Amino acid sequence: KYAETSEAALAHPGADLWVRAWLDGGSLRDRGWSVRGGDVASKVSAKQFATFDEYLDAATKSLALAWKLHPDYPEPCETMVSVCMGRGDEAGSRLWTERALAADIDASTAPYLDALWPRWGGSHEAMRAFAAEMAVDELDATDAPLELWRVQQSIAADATTNEFPDAK
C-alpha cells in the first residue's frame, strides 16, 4: 500500500517537493531492504549488499533534502533511522532520532529501538537505557514514558521466541 501511495504522489506533477523527497526516500529505503532481505548479514550475498547500499545512498539524498526543506517535520528523520540501521550506523540512527524528537516530541522512537536490537548490533541494555532516557519528568505529557514498558514487553517476547541469536 505504501509503495502505491508513494508512486502516485511521486507521479503527480503538483506534489510538494518535501512530500516527494520524503516519499521517494522511503520508497528507496524499502526497495533496498527488499533486495537485502531480513536475514542476518552472513546470509546476504555481496551483490545484495551492493544493491542495498545503492538504494540507501539514494534514499539518504532524498531524505536529507526533505529534512533540509522542513526540519520541523519528524517523518524524514524517522525514515532515516532505518537507513542508518542498514549501514550499521548506530550514531547516525541516534542523531536522526534526536532530530525527529526535536521536530516533534511525540515522534516515533520505534525505528531507533529497532536499531538497538542485539541482532542489529545493539543490546537489550542499550534498549533499556534509551527507554529510561525517555521516562523523564519533562516528558510526562508525551508518549515517551511508555517506551520503557514497550521495551520490557518486546525484550520479554524476544526472549521467548529466540528467533535471532544476539549478533554480538
N, C-alpha and C positions, 0 to 999 in steps of 0.2 A: 504494500500500500504506500509506504514512504517513497519508494522509487518512482511509482506512478505519479504521485503528487509532485515530487521533485522535478521529474521530467516535464510535466505540464507547466509548472511555474517557470522553468528554465526556457521553455519554448515560447512563452508569452513575451512578445516584444515590449510590452509596457511594464514588465515586472521591475520592481525596485532593485537597484544594484545590490543593496545589503541582503535582500531576500535571495537573490540569485547566487551571490557569493556563499552565503550560509548553506543553502540547499545543495549547491554544487559541491562544496566541501564535504558535506555529509554523505552525498551520493558517492563521491570518490573514495571516501573512507570505507563505506560499506562494500564497494566493489573490491577494494584492496583486501578487506577481511574475508570476503567471499573467495577470493583467489587463494589466500593463505590458508583458510580453514581454521578451525578451533583446536586442532591438535597441538600437543606440546612441540616445541621447536625442533626436537630431534626427528620428528616425523614429517617435517615440512621440507620440500625439495629446494635446492638452490634457485631453480627457475621460479618457483612460487614466491620465494623471498624477494627475488629481484623485481618481479612484477608488483608485489605488495609494496615494496619501497617506492616504486614509481608512482603508484596510486597515492601513497602517503605524502610524497613530495608535492603532488598536485593539490591534494586536499589541504595541506598546510598553507599553500599560497592563497587559496580561496578563503579559507577560514581566517587567516591573518588579515586579508582585505576586509572581510566582514567585521572583524573586531576593530580595525582602524576606523571604519566608517561609523560604527556605533559601539564604543567601548562600554556604554551603559546598558547593553543588551547581553545577557549571560549565555545565550544559546550557542554562539560560535565557540565560546570558551569551553563549555561543557563537551562539545563535539571534539575539540582539540585534545581533551584529556585522553580519549581512546586512540587518537593518532600518536600521541606521545607514548602511550602504553604499548602500542605496536612496535615502537622503536626501543623499548626498554628504558625510556627516559623518565624516571620517577620524579626528578627535579622539574622537568617540563610539565608533567602531569600535575604536580603540586602548584606550580606557577599559574597554570590555566584554571585550576580550581579556585585559587585565590582571586584571580581576575573575575571569574564568574560570581563569586560571593561578593566582591566589591561592587559589581553591577547590580546584584540582587541578592540580598542576604538569604533569601529563600531558594536560591538556585540549587539545583540538584548536586549533591556530593556523591551520588551513586557511582558515576564514572570513575572518580578518584578512588573510591573504596574498591572498585573492581581492579584497578591498577595495583592496589596494595595486597591483593590475594597472594598467598605463597606461590601458586602456580605461575604467577606473572613476575616473580622475583621479590615480592614483598613478604610480609609475615602477619600472623594474627596479632602479634604485639603491636606492629605498626598500625594495623586497622583500629585496634582498641585505643591507641594513643591519639590518633586523629579524631576518633569519635569523642574521646574525652575533651579534646580541644573545643569541640562543637557544643559541649554540655556546660558552657559557662553562663554566668548570670546575665550578662549583656544580651544573650541570645534567647532568653526565656520566652519571648513573644514570637519566636520563629519555630520552624520545624527542626532546627539544628539539634536540640537536646534529644530528639528521638533517634538520632544516629547511633548513640551508644546502645540503645535497646536493639535497633536493627542489626548492628554489627554482632552483638552477642547471639541473636537469633540465627544469623547467617553462619557464624562460626560453628554453632551447635549443629545446624543442619549439615554443614560441610563435613563435620566430624563423623556423622552417621552414614553419609554416602561414600566418603573417601574416594570420590570419582577420580580426582587428580592427586597424586602424591605431592608433597611440598617440593618446589623446584630447587630449593637450597640444599 
